[in-house]
Amino acid sequence: MTGVVVQRAGERAHQNYGWLDSSQSFPFAGNFDLAANAHGLLVVNNEDIVDVGSGFDSHQHRDAEIVTWVLSGSLVHQDSQGNSGVVYPGLAQRMSAGRGILHSERNDHRRAADGSRVTEPVHVVQMWIPPDELGIEPSYQELPIDDELDDGALVVVASGLPRHRGDAAIGLRNRYAGLHAARLRPGRSVTIPDAPYGHLFVARGAVDVEGVGPLAHGDSLRLTGSGGQRVTAAEAAEVLIWEMHAAVHPSRV
């Protein structure tokens, strides 16, 4: 079966808790079956804005490959494996939760010492896929890729696909999936990879997709048995594209 489904930004689930403004391409908050609502291997695609001095306190994950992509601001990561760092725009970052890991993520900016408000929220996209093997050792990886992104080409951010060995910025513990990103100047184009399942998310700006039409910030495409479409920036844009050669198994999430 082939097909392309457009999800507009306003069709996403949305929660605003004051400190967190979250838009979710897949059902996430509450008691949802992530596998039942997946597209290919992608089970979570959350776009979050985290207020100054706020964030997610220590919490546990299991058997998930979690890729965090910061669009603006910076996010402090700490986990129970002793990994810590600041995630910022242009840094590829992945945490493999494996058999279980505790971690926290907080806005790197704090309120001023005099109590005045500092308005530097973090704008971040977080994506989850399952690993292809359960109960692995938790791990963490990050690598700056700003220079590659500035070229305007489609960059392999994170991948477990055998053909991406040596090309991906960071690895994924799933041999059937890869994440690409592109920062496009107006008029520049990239091509969606052919795959049984694909997902394109417009993280900023606006694009025109061959055979589909215009997509704006927050819009996404779910592709099945498709690919090869040209994605052209109508204005300065940033896109995230998942290439997936398998679908989620219910026992994997």
N, C-alpha and C positions, 0 to 999 in steps of 0.2 A: 504494500500500500504506500502510495506517495501522497504528500500533502504539505501545505504550509498554513499554519494558523497564526493569526495576529492577535496578540494580547496588548490592548492599550493600557497606558499608565493608570488611567482611572479605573480599570477593571481589576487591579490588584487589591488584595486585602490590605487594609491600612489601620494602624493603631498609632495613637499619639498619647504618650504618657507624660508629656511635658519635657522630661529630660531626654526622651527617645522618640523620634518620629520615624516609624518603620513602615515601608511598603514592601509587600511580599508577593512575588510572582507565583508561588506555590503555597497552599495552606500550610501554616507553620505554628502560629500561636494557638494553644489549646490542644485538645486530644485528637490530633489528626494522624491518619495512617500515611506517613511520608511516601512509602513505596507505592501505595495505591494512587497517589496524586503526582507521581514522578513523570518526567518526560525523558525517555532514554534512561540515563544514569543520574540525571540532575534532579535532586529532591528539594533543594533549597536555593533560592536566589533572592536574597533580602537586600534592599537598599535602605540603609539606616543613616539618620543624622543624629549624632550623640552630642548633647550639650556639654559645655565647659564644666569640668570638675565631676563629670558623671561617667557612667559606664556599667559594664557587666561584672559584678563581683564573682569570686571564684565559684565555678560550677563544673559539673562533670559531663563529658561526652564519651561515647564508645563507638568503635567501628564506623568512623566517618573520616573522610578526607575533606578537610575544611580549608578553603582558599579564601583569603581576605585581600581585597583590592581597595586601597584608599584612593579617593578622588581628590580630597582636599583635607587639610588638617593633618593630624598624626594621632596614632593609637598606640598605647603601651600594652604589650603582651607579656604575661608571666604565666608559667605553668608548673605543675608538680614534678616535671622532669628536670627542672632547673633552668629551662630556657627563658630568656627575657630579651626584649628588644622593643624598638619603636618602629612601627609600620607607617610608612609615608608614601605619597604618590610616586609611582615608578618603582616600588619595591615589590617583587613577587614574594608571597609568603604562603606557606602551607603547613598546617598541623595535622598529622595523622593521629587520631585519637586512639586507635588500636584497641587493646583490651581494657583501656580506661585511663583517662587523664583529667586532671582538674586544671582549669585555666581561668584567667581574668583578662578583660579588655577594657581599657579606660581611656577617655580623652586625655591626650598628653598635656593639655593646657589647663591651668588652674586659675581660680579667681585671684585677682590682685591682692596684695598684702593689706591694702587699706579697705578691702571689702567691696571695691567697685567691680562691676561686671566686665569680664573679658569675653568678647563675642568671637570665639574661634571654634565653632563646632567642627566635629569630624564628620565627613561625608564618606561613607564606605559601602561597598557591595561585598556581601559574604555569600559564598556558594559552597554547597555540600554535594559530594557524591559518596557512595559506599566504596570500601576497598573490595578487591576481588578475593581477599582472604581474610577471614575473621580472626580476631584475637592476636593480631600482630603487635610487636613492640611499638609503643608510642614514639613518635619522632617529630622533628621540627626542622624546617628549612626556609631560608630566605636568600634573595639575591637581587641587587639593584639592576634594573634593565632600562633606565631612562634613555640612554644613548640609542639603544635599538628602537625604542618607541618613537623617538624624535625623527627617525628616518621615514615614518609614515607607512611602513610596511606592516603586514600581519605578523605579529611576533608570537612564538610559542612560549606562553607564560609558565605553564605547568602541564606535564604530560606523563603518562605511563605507556603510551603507544610505542611499540618497538621501533618504528621508523623515526621517532623523535629522539632516540638515544643520542646524546651529544649535542642536540639542538635545543632542547627545552631548558628554560632557565632553572626550573626546579622540577623534581620528580613527583609522580603520583603513584600510590600503591593500587593502581587499577590499570591494567594493560589495555583497556578498551576505551580510554577517554583522554582527551587533551583539551586544554583551554588556550585560546588565542586572544590577543588584544591588539587594537590598532588605535593610534591617535591620528586623526585625519584632518588635514587642512581642507578648506572648501574646494570642491572639485576633485579631490583625490579619491581613489577607489581601492578596495580590496575585494577578494573573491571568497565566498563562503565555501569551506572544504566540503567535498562529497562525503556523505556518511549516512548510515541507516537512521541516525538521529542527530539533529543539530539544534542549537539554541543560540539566537542572537539577541543580545540586550544592548539597548542604546543607553550608555551610562551618562553621557552628556551630549548636548548639541542635537543635531537633526541630520538624518540621512535619507537617501532614496534607494530602495532595493529593487533591482531588476525584476519585473513581473509582479511586484507587490505594491510599490508606490512609496509614499513618504512615511517615515517613522520619526517620532520625536523622542525627547528624553523620557525614559521610563517605559517606552514601548518595547515589545519583544516579539520575536518570531519563534515558533516551534516547528521545526522541519522534520518530516519523516520520509525516508527514502529519497532525499533531495540534496541539493547543493549546487555549486557552480554559479549562483547568482552574484552579480556585481553589486557591491554596497558602496554608494558614492555620497560623500559628505555634502550636504546642502549648506552647512555652516561648519565651523570648527566642531569636531565631534570625537567621541571616544566610544568604541564598541568592544564588547566582550562576546566571543563566539566559542561555544562548546562543540567539539567534534566527538561523537560517541558511536561506538561500534557494537554496543550491546545495550540491553535494557535492564533495569533494576530487578533483582530477584527478591520476592517478599521477605526472605530470611536475612537479607543483607542490610536492612534498615530497622 
